[in-house]
């Protein structure tokens, strides 16, 4: 049995990936300081309650469990917050990851799987974004992830640390079994906010920006089911086991964009409820359109989304939102 150590395993994407790794036969160990994660989301192996910058705790976990792969999900991920308080993102996402990598390097070059983001690209220069698209983030969240991508590329050259960075587009949906789901405090992600507004009797849903250069004026995003992301992580981990000390990156998305107004229509369709909306100005740090070109992941990892039709994403998110209410 292979062992994987997941940082941020009590969070949204980390917990769903933990379930997929367990299903694939891995022994799953989570390390999380629970600052933004949930203890009850850790269901498929032991939880080490510690910060990744705690070198003694991390070294002890590596010595005890001897992971074959490390998957790094521990990060702050609110774009708006990263614009208003960038110091949080450079401290947590960059500084603590540096300390974590140095602890790993001091022990041995453990294959490293990194949760990255399409926010590293900034404003797209073409309709779909491949791995070679120029990276120029427009918010501190994107910069914090891009810095780690650069660190991993340099560590591969200098220290033979093999790594794979997976750049998600818009992670969405939830476990179809309803065991876990998307849960943030506060909730800022568009699909749970829209579902909650549809299920309530006294809420409206804010559409931020109707003057983008898109087909209906609202922002367009490539929504990818969180369990499809989890499947990509399992595939990437298997690849890491046989990779030499090099760094690879893959985009993860469907190649199809959904506008916010189209999403509103889908929420109404799936929930069967009215969804009152309020048209609001754009938010700082929001590009008009982010749509993936994920041919590389299909070709090399053998990965293809299975659950990422927008109605399926909403239906699975709805299962959890009803449980969480």
C-alpha atoms as one frame of an Amber mdcrd trajectory, in Angstrom:
protein
   0.000   0.000   0.000   1.333   3.425  -0.986   1.065   6.305   1.473   0.176
   9.882   0.632   0.555  12.834   2.990  -2.007  15.554   2.222  -1.527  19.056
   3.579  -4.806  20.928   3.851  -6.616  17.611   3.851  -9.461  19.060   5.922
 -10.308  21.601   3.225 -12.581  21.458   0.193 -10.380  20.017  -2.561  -8.059
  18.231  -0.137 -10.852  16.237   1.517 -12.317  15.142  -1.818  -8.870  14.082
  -2.987  -8.379  12.143   0.255 -11.504  10.131  -0.537 -10.306   9.385  -4.070
  -6.857   8.309  -2.903  -8.401   6.000  -0.304 -10.639   4.464  -2.966  -7.547
   3.911  -5.109  -5.913   1.917  -2.310  -3.612   4.536  -0.793  -3.066   5.018
   2.928  -4.059   8.655   3.473  -2.526  10.878   6.144  -3.705  14.495   6.496
  -1.878  17.398   8.064  -3.937  20.532   8.663  -3.888  23.358  11.197  -7.710
  23.578  10.896  -7.578  27.358  10.465  -9.843  27.010   7.428 -10.502  23.297
   7.314 -12.963  21.049   9.092 -12.029  18.237  11.422 -15.060  16.152  10.402
 -13.986  16.286   6.740 -10.996  14.058   7.550 -12.571  10.604   7.208 -10.099
   8.411   5.339  -7.059   8.311   7.588  -5.342   9.997  10.517  -5.251  13.767
  11.031  -2.109  15.493  12.264  -3.176  18.871  13.619  -0.164  21.043  12.834
   0.985  23.872  10.629   3.151  23.026   7.627   5.734  25.569   8.806   6.254
  23.552  12.014   9.388  21.735  10.923   9.517  19.355  13.877   5.876  18.269
  13.402   6.321  17.796   9.655   9.583  15.881  10.085   7.965  13.640  12.700
   5.031  12.914  10.370   7.371  12.034   7.506   9.484   9.823   9.756   6.427
   8.020  11.154   4.407   7.494   7.967   7.152   7.558   5.284   4.948   8.944
   2.507   5.562   7.924  -1.080   4.001  11.186  -2.328   3.131  14.508  -0.707
   0.085  16.432  -1.994   0.052  20.097  -0.982  -3.370  21.757  -0.665  -2.728
  23.998   2.359  -3.310  27.548   1.119  -5.613  30.521   1.402  -7.740  30.811
  -1.733  -9.971  33.898  -1.631  -9.174  36.214  -4.525 -10.848  39.250  -2.965
  -9.060  38.728   0.335  -5.751  38.415  -1.492  -6.329  41.839  -3.061  -7.217
  43.551   0.228  -4.677  41.758   2.460  -1.859  40.423   0.258   0.421  39.923
   3.261  -1.717  36.960   4.361  -1.103  35.231   1.045   2.640  35.820   0.879
   3.011  34.668   4.481   0.756  31.610   4.343   0.927  30.430   0.747   4.557
  31.321   0.024   6.466  31.609   3.289   5.017  28.531   4.949   5.301  26.466
   1.775   8.974  27.428   1.572   9.477  26.207   5.148   7.604  23.007   4.267
   9.738  22.356   1.183  12.913  22.951   3.170  11.824  20.378   5.725  11.165
  17.865   2.948  14.492  18.653   1.273  16.350  18.099   4.532  14.966  14.545
   4.707  14.740  13.257   1.127  13.257  14.365  -2.227   9.692  13.071  -1.759
   7.612  13.415  -4.958   5.476  16.542  -4.601   1.976  17.158  -5.960   0.967
  20.827  -5.912  -2.492  22.363  -5.977  -2.104  25.347  -8.321  -4.598  27.531
 -10.154  -5.589  29.240 -13.379  -5.209  32.510 -11.434  -1.500  32.333 -12.347
  -2.404  33.349 -15.908  -4.126  36.677 -15.268  -6.019  38.118 -18.218  -6.154
  35.514 -21.005  -4.770  36.380 -24.433  -6.782  33.696 -26.212 -10.112  31.910
 -25.850  -8.645  28.804 -24.218  -5.541  28.653 -22.054  -2.886  25.964 -22.423
   0.119  25.348 -20.175   2.373  27.644 -22.243   0.098  30.679 -21.993   1.995
  33.636 -20.448   1.578  33.881 -16.685   1.002  37.349 -15.271  -1.381  37.185
 -12.290  -3.661  40.090 -11.415  -4.070  39.262  -7.718  -1.875  38.124  -4.844
  -3.501  34.691  -4.739  -2.347  34.012  -8.294   1.127  35.384  -7.581   1.476
  33.224  -4.469   0.738  30.079  -6.489   2.998  31.114  -9.374   5.892  31.681
  -6.969   5.505  28.110  -5.704   5.415  26.789  -9.268   8.725  28.595  -9.849
  10.161  27.228  -6.602   9.250  23.677  -7.602  10.861  24.090 -11.025  14.044
  25.325  -9.345  14.014  22.561  -6.705  13.704  19.965  -9.453  16.859  21.303
 -11.093  18.868  21.903  -7.926  17.648  19.107  -5.666  16.097  16.459  -7.991
  12.699  16.940  -6.313  10.051  15.579  -8.713   6.831  17.589  -8.787   3.556
  17.982 -10.632   1.568  21.213 -10.409  -2.108  20.951 -11.322  -3.661  24.253
 -12.347  -7.366  24.072 -11.577  -9.855  26.230 -13.301 -13.056  26.653 -11.227
 -13.384  23.756  -8.784 -17.059  23.120  -8.092 -19.584  20.507  -7.010 -19.252
  17.956  -4.260 -19.037  14.299  -3.362 -21.999  12.554  -5.055 -22.411  10.424
  -1.910 -22.958  13.536   0.209 -20.239  12.601   2.729 -18.340  15.861   2.178
 -18.883  18.996   0.153 -17.903  22.597  -0.413 -17.776  24.434   2.887 -16.047
  27.759   3.459 -16.424  30.287   6.233 -17.296  32.772   4.901 -18.595  31.235
   1.677 -17.397  33.182  -1.365 -17.729  30.660  -4.207 -20.356  31.298  -6.801
 -22.244  27.980  -6.995 -22.889  27.470  -3.250 -23.847  31.148  -2.923 -26.296
  30.844  -5.807 -27.775  27.598  -4.489 -28.209  29.082  -1.013 -29.976  32.100
  -2.489 -32.283  29.830  -4.500 -33.144  27.699  -1.466 -33.790  30.695   0.773
 -36.837  32.925   0.664 -35.173  36.240   1.434 -31.886  36.359  -0.484 -30.669
  37.647  -3.801 -27.624  36.502  -5.723 -25.129  39.154  -6.827 -23.840  39.065
 -10.393 -20.553  40.968 -10.279 -20.063  42.624 -13.647 -22.312  42.717 -16.693
 -19.978  44.735 -18.922 -17.274  42.159 -19.616 -16.339  41.441 -23.210 -18.209
  38.115 -23.197 -21.281  36.750 -24.962 -23.728  38.103 -22.367 -21.561  40.606
 -20.488 -21.042  38.430 -17.395 -17.797  36.676 -16.495 -17.158  33.248 -18.052
 -15.524  30.424 -16.093 -14.615  26.795 -16.762 -16.281  24.806 -13.950 -14.621
  21.484 -13.175 -16.158  18.956 -10.789 -14.093  18.496  -7.643 -14.191  14.689
  -8.039 -12.799  15.039 -11.558  -9.997  17.102 -10.007  -9.497  14.361  -7.421
  -9.180  11.764 -10.173  -6.486  13.883 -11.828  -4.543  14.017  -8.561  -4.575
  10.232  -8.221  -3.341   9.882 -11.796  -0.642  12.505 -11.251   0.516  10.756
  -8.068   0.991   7.506  -9.961   3.003   9.381 -12.558   5.171  10.934  -9.843
   6.136   7.482  -8.575   8.021   6.776 -11.790   9.207  10.295 -12.674  12.812
  11.437 -12.422  13.569  14.686 -10.603  11.687  17.042 -12.893   8.781  19.482
 -12.630   5.625  19.172 -14.736   2.486  21.315 -14.960  -1.001  20.458 -16.204
  -4.146  22.512 -16.703  -7.382  20.954 -15.448 -10.648  22.095 -16.983 -13.339
  21.079 -19.431 -12.528  23.451 -22.276 -16.043  24.906 -22.082 -16.996  28.114
 -20.318 -20.230  28.981 -18.515 -21.131  32.616 -17.931 -22.510  33.763 -14.590
 -25.885  34.491 -16.180 -25.916  31.028 -17.771 -25.063  29.617 -14.351 -28.052
  31.464 -12.858 -30.306  29.834 -15.457 -28.832  26.405 -14.638 -29.352  26.916
 -10.889 -33.000  27.756 -11.527 -33.355  24.720 -13.780 -31.766  22.199 -11.399
 -33.289  23.486  -8.155 -36.684  24.266  -9.658 -36.634  27.467  -7.627 -36.599
  31.145  -8.595 -33.260  32.833  -8.063 -33.532  36.614  -7.635 -30.407  38.402
  -8.838 -28.802  41.777  -8.219 -26.521  43.254 -10.867 -23.384  44.664  -9.218
 -20.115  46.248 -10.418 -17.094  44.123 -11.234 -14.828  43.024  -8.409 -11.115
  43.880  -8.513  -8.959  41.008  -9.732 -11.636  39.311 -11.875 -10.723  38.564
 -15.521 -13.506  38.368 -18.105 -12.964  34.759 -19.162 -10.959  31.758 -17.958
 -11.338  28.558 -19.983  -8.838  25.694 -19.987  -7.163  23.802 -22.745  -6.410
  20.519 -20.966  -5.119  18.386 -23.845  -1.838  17.701 -22.037  -3.590  16.080
 -19.044  -5.664  13.959 -21.391  -2.622  12.870 -23.377  -0.133  12.177 -20.584
  -2.272  11.422 -17.524  -5.105   9.734 -19.426  -7.501  12.079 -17.635 -10.854
  13.345 -18.858 -13.693  14.957 -16.875 -16.608  12.616 -16.236 -18.861  14.637
 -13.911 -18.358  18.207 -15.081 -21.545  18.957 -17.017 -22.836  22.101 -15.313
 -26.170  20.533 -14.308 -24.348  17.570 -12.722 -22.037  19.904 -10.807 -25.008
  21.864  -9.472 -26.945  18.695  -8.622 -24.046  17.295  -6.572 -23.424  20.654
  -4.899 -27.125  20.779  -4.035 -26.901  17.435  -2.181 -24.364  18.916   0.222
 -26.007  22.327   0.564 -29.237  20.641   1.667 -27.315  18.526   4.203 -25.364
  21.552   5.443 -28.559  23.553   5.980
